[in-house]
């Protein structure tokens, strides 16, 4: 199988890996961005992108501002309502724009913005099988037999990072991780696309429910809690 040579390998093309790639587009480095999936791909998530995240992405790549504003498949979030028991909801208003965008679409939009520059090489369907490091750099072997060699690697491959496990013996600490389930509902009535809702219900504490509108009649609905309680 093929062997590729780069200055830097970024493993994972989600928001972490994509933002890293965007930040290094003009670095002059020869960069390979790897991901185990073909894009677009589904991803379990609440789909909410807080104002600070939007601001940081635009700081990294200013052209994203116009791209986000023109993107049709989003809701602009202005407020989050927290429901605790029978209390009146706690309202948190956002001064800057926050968005709710399906991760399938959002992640793909970031990757497409990278591909359009032609400065980063993207390799989808390249799940990492093995990583070796020595004084000369790193060598990555993928499940389909390709080999990528580089001076450095950045593991942006999620909470269960194969790169971190292989190079640093990293183990997941369930006390500091959360799990979730998510479903999309259509035909939802009486929702405001500008308001996200979070419910702290006694039957699921210390977890919580969320309802994040993705249109006037569709919502991302999920349940999340710390992994040790699942």
DOGUDREN-437079 format. One record per residue (C-alpha): chain; residue number from 0; residue in three letters; x, y, z. Coordinates in Angstrom, 3 decimals, m for minus. Layout:
! DOGUDREN-437079
@chain A; resi NUM; resn ALA; c1 X; c2 Y; c3 Z
...
! end
This chain:
! DOGUDREN-437079
@chain A; resi 0; resn UNK; c1 0.000; c2 0.000; c3 0.000
@chain A; resi 1; resn UNK; c1 0.961; c2 3.656; c3 m0.376
@chain A; resi 2; resn UNK; c1 3.392; c2 5.527; c3 1.870
@chain A; resi 3; resn UNK; c1 3.002; c2 9.297; c3 2.314
@chain A; resi 4; resn UNK; c1 5.493; c2 11.795; c3 3.737
@chain A; resi 5; resn UNK; c1 4.454; c2 14.983; c3 5.537
@chain A; resi 6; resn UNK; c1 5.711; c2 17.534; c3 8.034
@chain A; resi 7; resn UNK; c1 2.619; c2 17.122; c3 10.211
@chain A; resi 8; resn UNK; c1 m0.215; c2 14.630; c3 10.575
@chain A; resi 9; resn UNK; c1 m3.493; c2 15.684; c3 12.168
@chain A; resi 10; resn UNK; c1 m5.522; c2 12.655; c3 13.219
@chain A; resi 11; resn UNK; c1 m9.221; c2 13.529; c3 13.338
@chain A; resi 12; resn UNK; c1 m11.144; c2 15.993; c3 11.153
@chain A; resi 13; resn UNK; c1 m13.821; c2 17.019; c3 13.635
@chain A; resi 14; resn UNK; c1 m13.924; c2 20.597; c3 14.986
@chain A; resi 15; resn UNK; c1 m10.644; c2 20.152; c3 16.910
@chain A; resi 16; resn UNK; c1 m8.674; c2 18.734; c3 13.991
@chain A; resi 17; resn UNK; c1 m10.297; c2 21.011; c3 11.425
@chain A; resi 18; resn UNK; c1 m9.645; c2 24.169; c3 13.452
@chain A; resi 19; resn UNK; c1 m6.038; c2 23.074; c3 13.947
@chain A; resi 20; resn UNK; c1 m5.671; c2 22.534; c3 10.202
@chain A; resi 21; resn UNK; c1 m7.209; c2 25.940; c3 9.459
@chain A; resi 22; resn UNK; c1 m4.854; c2 27.632; c3 11.910
@chain A; resi 23; resn UNK; c1 m1.877; c2 26.089; c3 10.089
@chain A; resi 24; resn UNK; c1 m3.043; c2 26.632; c3 6.502
@chain A; resi 25; resn UNK; c1 m0.473; c2 29.384; c3 5.918
@chain A; resi 26; resn UNK; c1 2.323; c2 27.848; c3 7.994
@chain A; resi 27; resn UNK; c1 4.175; c2 26.475; c3 4.987
@chain A; resi 28; resn UNK; c1 4.023; c2 22.985; c3 6.475
@chain A; resi 29; resn UNK; c1 3.004; c2 20.006; c3 4.395
@chain A; resi 30; resn UNK; c1 0.009; c2 18.705; c3 6.355
@chain A; resi 31; resn UNK; c1 m2.102; c2 15.549; c3 6.153
@chain A; resi 32; resn UNK; c1 m5.540; c2 15.581; c3 7.790
@chain A; resi 33; resn UNK; c1 m6.813; c2 12.058; c3 8.491
@chain A; resi 34; resn UNK; c1 m10.227; c2 10.809; c3 9.559
@chain A; resi 35; resn UNK; c1 m11.755; c2 7.354; c3 9.814
@chain A; resi 36; resn UNK; c1 m14.997; c2 8.428; c3 8.128
@chain A; resi 37; resn UNK; c1 m16.128; c2 9.805; c3 4.807
@chain A; resi 38; resn UNK; c1 m17.632; c2 13.283; c3 5.191
@chain A; resi 39; resn UNK; c1 m20.360; c2 14.270; c3 5.778
@chain A; resi 40; resn UNK; c1 m20.935; c2 11.817; c3 8.616
@chain A; resi 41; resn UNK; c1 m23.313; c2 11.738; c3 11.585
@chain A; resi 42; resn UNK; c1 m22.063; c2 12.557; c3 15.077
@chain A; resi 43; resn UNK; c1 m23.933; c2 12.291; c3 18.378
@chain A; resi 44; resn UNK; c1 m23.996; c2 15.810; c3 19.802
@chain A; resi 45; resn UNK; c1 m26.322; c2 18.520; c3 21.047
@chain A; resi 46; resn UNK; c1 m25.335; c2 20.494; c3 17.924
@chain A; resi 47; resn UNK; c1 m25.131; c2 23.775; c3 19.882
@chain A; resi 48; resn UNK; c1 m22.182; c2 26.028; c3 19.033
@chain A; resi 49; resn UNK; c1 m21.819; c2 28.671; c3 21.736
@chain A; resi 50; resn UNK; c1 m20.877; c2 32.237; c3 20.874
@chain A; resi 51; resn UNK; c1 m17.341; c2 31.787; c3 22.203
@chain A; resi 52; resn UNK; c1 m16.787; c2 28.826; c3 19.891
@chain A; resi 53; resn UNK; c1 m18.117; c2 30.784; c3 16.922
@chain A; resi 54; resn UNK; c1 m15.849; c2 33.705; c3 17.806
@chain A; resi 55; resn UNK; c1 m12.760; c2 31.510; c3 18.143
@chain A; resi 56; resn UNK; c1 m13.358; c2 29.832; c3 14.783
@chain A; resi 57; resn UNK; c1 m13.779; c2 33.199; c3 13.066
@chain A; resi 58; resn UNK; c1 m10.588; c2 34.406; c3 14.772
@chain A; resi 59; resn UNK; c1 m8.749; c2 31.421; c3 13.288
@chain A; resi 60; resn UNK; c1 m10.311; c2 31.851; c3 9.854
@chain A; resi 61; resn UNK; c1 m12.125; c2 35.189; c3 9.288
@chain A; resi 62; resn UNK; c1 m13.826; c2 33.958; c3 6.099
@chain A; resi 63; resn UNK; c1 m15.948; c2 31.641; c3 8.258
@chain A; resi 64; resn UNK; c1 m17.998; c2 34.628; c3 9.459
@chain A; resi 65; resn UNK; c1 m19.662; c2 35.093; c3 6.084
@chain A; resi 66; resn UNK; c1 m19.828; c2 31.335; c3 5.569
@chain A; resi 67; resn UNK; c1 m21.735; c2 30.818; c3 8.831
@chain A; resi 68; resn UNK; c1 m24.085; c2 33.725; c3 8.164
@chain A; resi 69; resn UNK; c1 m25.001; c2 32.388; c3 4.717
@chain A; resi 70; resn UNK; c1 m25.302; c2 28.773; c3 5.845
@chain A; resi 71; resn UNK; c1 m29.020; c2 27.901; c3 5.470
@chain A; resi 72; resn UNK; c1 m29.316; c2 24.868; c3 7.759
@chain A; resi 73; resn UNK; c1 m28.981; c2 26.535; c3 11.156
@chain A; resi 74; resn UNK; c1 m30.875; c2 28.305; c3 13.905
@chain A; resi 75; resn UNK; c1 m29.513; c2 31.468; c3 15.517
@chain A; resi 76; resn UNK; c1 m29.688; c2 30.999; c3 19.264
@chain A; resi 77; resn UNK; c1 m30.310; c2 34.027; c3 21.466
@chain A; resi 78; resn UNK; c1 m31.221; c2 32.425; c3 24.784
@chain A; resi 79; resn UNK; c1 m30.984; c2 29.225; c3 26.846
@chain A; resi 80; resn UNK; c1 m33.706; c2 28.319; c3 29.342
@chain A; resi 81; resn UNK; c1 m32.818; c2 26.007; c3 32.240
@chain A; resi 82; resn UNK; c1 m35.749; c2 24.180; c3 33.846
@chain A; resi 83; resn UNK; c1 m35.176; c2 22.834; c3 37.369
@chain A; resi 84; resn UNK; c1 m38.115; c2 21.046; c3 38.965
@chain A; resi 85; resn UNK; c1 m41.171; c2 23.267; c3 39.268
@chain A; resi 86; resn UNK; c1 m39.186; c2 26.509; c3 39.428
@chain A; resi 87; resn UNK; c1 m39.582; c2 29.189; c3 36.793
@chain A; resi 88; resn UNK; c1 m36.955; c2 28.659; c3 34.088
@chain A; resi 89; resn UNK; c1 m33.589; c2 30.322; c3 34.500
@chain A; resi 90; resn UNK; c1 m32.965; c2 32.401; c3 31.388
@chain A; resi 91; resn UNK; c1 m29.458; c2 32.919; c3 30.026
@chain A; resi 92; resn UNK; c1 m29.308; c2 35.410; c3 27.170
@chain A; resi 93; resn UNK; c1 m26.479; c2 35.343; c3 24.661
@chain A; resi 94; resn UNK; c1 m25.091; c2 38.719; c3 23.603
@chain A; resi 95; resn UNK; c1 m23.233; c2 37.329; c3 20.597
@chain A; resi 96; resn UNK; c1 m24.606; c2 34.930; c3 18.007
@chain A; resi 97; resn UNK; c1 m24.708; c2 31.259; c3 18.883
@chain A; resi 98; resn UNK; c1 m25.774; c2 28.619; c3 16.392
@chain A; resi 99; resn UNK; c1 m27.418; c2 25.222; c3 16.397
@chain A; resi 100; resn UNK; c1 m26.256; c2 23.207; c3 13.387
@chain A; resi 101; resn UNK; c1 m26.288; c2 19.447; c3 12.923
@chain A; resi 102; resn UNK; c1 m22.768; c2 18.170; c3 13.481
@chain A; resi 103; resn UNK; c1 m23.049; c2 16.197; c3 10.257
@chain A; resi 104; resn UNK; c1 m23.376; c2 19.503; c3 8.404
@chain A; resi 105; resn UNK; c1 m21.194; c2 21.701; c3 10.619
@chain A; resi 106; resn UNK; c1 m18.167; c2 19.404; c3 10.592
@chain A; resi 107; resn UNK; c1 m18.461; c2 18.939; c3 6.843
@chain A; resi 108; resn UNK; c1 m18.632; c2 22.708; c3 6.340
@chain A; resi 109; resn UNK; c1 m15.341; c2 23.142; c3 8.208
@chain A; resi 110; resn UNK; c1 m13.679; c2 20.399; c3 6.158
@chain A; resi 111; resn UNK; c1 m14.967; c2 21.887; c3 2.901
@chain A; resi 112; resn UNK; c1 m13.546; c2 25.291; c3 3.858
@chain A; resi 113; resn UNK; c1 m10.162; c2 23.579; c3 4.245
@chain A; resi 114; resn UNK; c1 m10.367; c2 21.674; c3 0.967
@chain A; resi 115; resn UNK; c1 m11.235; c2 24.828; c3 m0.959
@chain A; resi 116; resn UNK; c1 m7.849; c2 26.355; c3 m0.099
@chain A; resi 117; resn UNK; c1 m5.900; c2 23.420; c3 m1.544
@chain A; resi 118; resn UNK; c1 m3.307; c2 23.853; c3 1.219
@chain A; resi 119; resn UNK; c1 m4.130; c2 20.758; c3 3.289
@chain A; resi 120; resn UNK; c1 m4.350; c2 17.159; c3 2.057
@chain A; resi 121; resn UNK; c1 m7.431; c2 15.387; c3 3.425
@chain A; resi 122; resn UNK; c1 m7.559; c2 11.591; c3 3.698
@chain A; resi 123; resn UNK; c1 m10.998; c2 10.276; c3 4.711
@chain A; resi 124; resn UNK; c1 m11.673; c2 6.629; c3 5.584
@chain A; resi 125; resn UNK; c1 m8.211; c2 6.302; c3 7.140
@chain A; resi 126; resn UNK; c1 m8.786; c2 4.924; c3 10.641
@chain A; resi 127; resn UNK; c1 m5.546; c2 4.787; c3 12.630
@chain A; resi 128; resn UNK; c1 m4.406; c2 1.243; c3 13.384
@chain A; resi 129; resn UNK; c1 m0.924; c2 1.853; c3 14.773
@chain A; resi 130; resn UNK; c1 1.319; c2 4.793; c3 15.676
@chain A; resi 131; resn UNK; c1 5.059; c2 4.557; c3 16.276
@chain A; resi 132; resn UNK; c1 7.349; c2 7.378; c3 17.371
@chain A; resi 133; resn UNK; c1 11.141; c2 7.648; c3 17.275
@chain A; resi 134; resn UNK; c1 13.834; c2 10.323; c3 17.037
@chain A; resi 135; resn UNK; c1 13.023; c2 10.924; c3 13.381
@chain A; resi 136; resn UNK; c1 9.291; c2 11.468; c3 13.871
@chain A; resi 137; resn UNK; c1 6.151; c2 9.363; c3 13.713
@chain A; resi 138; resn UNK; c1 4.781; c2 6.643; c3 11.492
@chain A; resi 139; resn UNK; c1 1.035; c2 6.029; c3 11.250
@chain A; resi 140; resn UNK; c1 m0.456; c2 2.882; c3 9.771
@chain A; resi 141; resn UNK; c1 m4.149; c2 2.899; c3 8.907
@chain A; resi 142; resn UNK; c1 m6.589; c2 m0.013; c3 8.819
@chain A; resi 143; resn UNK; c1 m6.544; c2 m0.116; c3 5.022
@chain A; resi 144; resn UNK; c1 m2.763; c2 m0.468; c3 4.936
@chain A; resi 145; resn UNK; c1 m1.614; c2 3.067; c3 4.105
@chain A; resi 146; resn UNK; c1 1.402; c2 4.504; c3 5.925
@chain A; resi 147; resn UNK; c1 1.875; c2 8.170; c3 6.808
@chain A; resi 148; resn UNK; c1 5.241; c2 9.445; c3 8.023
@chain A; resi 149; resn UNK; c1 5.809; c2 12.890; c3 9.526
@chain A; resi 150; resn UNK; c1 7.930; c2 14.883; c3 11.944
@chain A; resi 151; resn UNK; c1 4.956; c2 15.466; c3 14.246
@chain A; resi 152; resn UNK; c1 1.431; c2 14.250; c3 14.912
@chain A; resi 153; resn UNK; c1 m1.526; c2 15.948; c3 16.571
@chain A; resi 154; resn UNK; c1 m4.128; c2 13.624; c3 18.059
@chain A; resi 155; resn UNK; c1 m7.452; c2 15.387; c3 17.555
@chain A; resi 156; resn UNK; c1 m9.286; c2 12.102; c3 17.434
@chain A; resi 157; resn UNK; c1 m11.797; c2 12.426; c3 20.243
@chain A; resi 158; resn UNK; c1 m12.351; c2 11.395; c3 23.829
@chain A; resi 159; resn UNK; c1 m11.126; c2 7.860; c3 23.122
@chain A; resi 160; resn UNK; c1 m8.128; c2 9.066; c3 21.111
@chain A; resi 161; resn UNK; c1 m6.215; c2 6.126; c3 19.567
@chain A; resi 162; resn UNK; c1 m3.179; c2 8.389; c3 19.168
@chain A; resi 163; resn UNK; c1 m3.142; c2 9.266; c3 22.882
@chain A; resi 164; resn UNK; c1 m3.583; c2 5.619; c3 23.851
@chain A; resi 165; resn UNK; c1 m0.806; c2 4.357; c3 21.571
@chain A; resi 166; resn UNK; c1 1.762; c2 7.078; c3 22.247
@chain A; resi 167; resn UNK; c1 1.048; c2 7.970; c3 25.877
@chain A; resi 168; resn UNK; c1 m0.830; c2 5.004; c3 27.311
@chain A; resi 169; resn UNK; c1 m3.830; c2 7.241; c3 27.880
@chain A; resi 170; resn UNK; c1 m6.830; c2 5.718; c3 29.674
@chain A; resi 171; resn UNK; c1 m10.337; c2 7.159; c3 29.919
@chain A; resi 172; resn UNK; c1 m11.240; c2 8.331; c3 33.436
@chain A; resi 173; resn UNK; c1 m14.996; c2 7.812; c3 33.659
@chain A; resi 174; resn UNK; c1 m15.221; c2 10.385; c3 36.467
@chain A; resi 175; resn UNK; c1 m14.385; c2 13.101; c3 33.957
@chain A; resi 176; resn UNK; c1 m16.304; c2 11.909; c3 30.901
@chain A; resi 177; resn UNK; c1 m19.927; c2 11.986; c3 29.871
@chain A; resi 178; resn UNK; c1 m22.125; c2 9.829; c3 27.707
@chain A; resi 179; resn UNK; c1 m25.266; c2 10.780; c3 25.847
@chain A; resi 180; resn UNK; c1 m28.064; c2 9.628; c3 23.584
@chain A; resi 181; resn UNK; c1 m29.616; c2 11.863; c3 20.944
@chain A; resi 182; resn UNK; c1 m32.500; c2 11.755; c3 18.487
@chain A; resi 183; resn UNK; c1 m33.937; c2 14.169; c3 15.937
@chain A; resi 184; resn UNK; c1 m37.663; c2 14.881; c3 16.073
@chain A; resi 185; resn UNK; c1 m39.759; c2 16.497; c3 13.352
@chain A; resi 186; resn UNK; c1 m43.258; c2 17.949; c3 13.572
@chain A; resi 187; resn UNK; c1 m42.432; c2 19.528; c3 16.940
@chain A; resi 188; resn UNK; c1 m44.878; c2 22.243; c3 17.994
@chain A; resi 189; resn UNK; c1 m44.555; c2 25.341; c3 20.183
@chain A; resi 190; resn UNK; c1 m40.780; c2 25.690; c3 20.029
@chain A; resi 191; resn UNK; c1 m38.855; c2 28.896; c3 19.498
@chain A; resi 192; resn UNK; c1 m35.831; c2 28.357; c3 17.204
@chain A; resi 193; resn UNK; c1 m33.975; c2 31.086; c3 19.099
@chain A; resi 194; resn UNK; c1 m34.293; c2 29.348; c3 22.481
@chain A; resi 195; resn UNK; c1 m32.512; c2 26.194; c3 23.630
@chain A; resi 196; resn UNK; c1 m34.045; c2 24.300; c3 26.545
@chain A; resi 197; resn UNK; c1 m32.263; c2 22.263; c3 29.240
@chain A; resi 198; resn UNK; c1 m34.107; c2 20.192; c3 31.853
@chain A; resi 199; resn UNK; c1 m32.606; c2 19.047; c3 35.167
@chain A; resi 200; resn UNK; c1 m35.163; c2 16.402; c3 36.196
@chain A; resi 201; resn UNK; c1 m34.900; c2 14.467; c3 39.456
@chain A; resi 202; resn UNK; c1 m35.353; c2 11.131; c3 37.674
@chain A; resi 203; resn UNK; c1 m32.175; c2 11.587; c3 35.635
@chain A; resi 204; resn UNK; c1 m29.940; c2 13.628; c3 37.973
@chain A; resi 205; resn UNK; c1 m26.984; c2 14.074; c3 37.844
@chain A; resi 206; resn UNK; c1 m27.839; c2 13.955; c3 34.144
@chain A; resi 207; resn UNK; c1 m30.040; c2 16.305; c3 32.159
@chain A; resi 208; resn UNK; c1 m32.305; c2 16.476; c3 29.126
@chain A; resi 209; resn UNK; c1 m31.916; c2 18.968; c3 26.317
@chain A; resi 210; resn UNK; c1 m34.145; c2 20.215; c3 23.524
@chain A; resi 211; resn UNK; c1 m32.322; c2 22.296; c3 20.926
@chain A; resi 212; resn UNK; c1 m34.386; c2 23.484; c3 17.926
@chain A; resi 213; resn UNK; c1 m32.761; c2 23.042; c3 14.522
@chain A; resi 214; resn UNK; c1 m35.715; c2 24.619; c3 12.693
@chain A; resi 215; resn UNK; c1 m39.213; c2 25.889; c3 13.492
@chain A; resi 216; resn UNK; c1 m40.547; c2 22.313; c3 13.602
@chain A; resi 217; resn UNK; c1 m37.462; c2 20.125; c3 14.247
@chain A; resi 218; resn UNK; c1 m35.408; c2 19.579; c3 17.372
@chain A; resi 219; resn UNK; c1 m32.349; c2 17.773; c3 18.645
@chain A; resi 220; resn UNK; c1 m33.468; c2 15.993; c3 21.835
@chain A; resi 221; resn UNK; c1 m31.057; c2 14.154; c3 24.090
@chain A; resi 222; resn UNK; c1 m29.988; c2 12.961; c3 27.516
@chain A; resi 223; resn UNK; c1 m26.483; c2 13.278; c3 28.937
@chain A; resi 224; resn UNK; c1 m24.691; c2 12.406; c3 32.172
@chain A; resi 225; resn UNK; c1 m21.299; c2 11.422; c3 33.556
@chain A; resi 226; resn UNK; c1 m20.116; c2 8.057; c3 32.288
@chain A; resi 227; resn UNK; c1 m19.715; c2 6.649; c3 35.813
@chain A; resi 228; resn UNK; c1 m23.474; c2 6.978; c3 36.364
@chain A; resi 229; resn UNK; c1 m24.478; c2 5.169; c3 33.184
! end
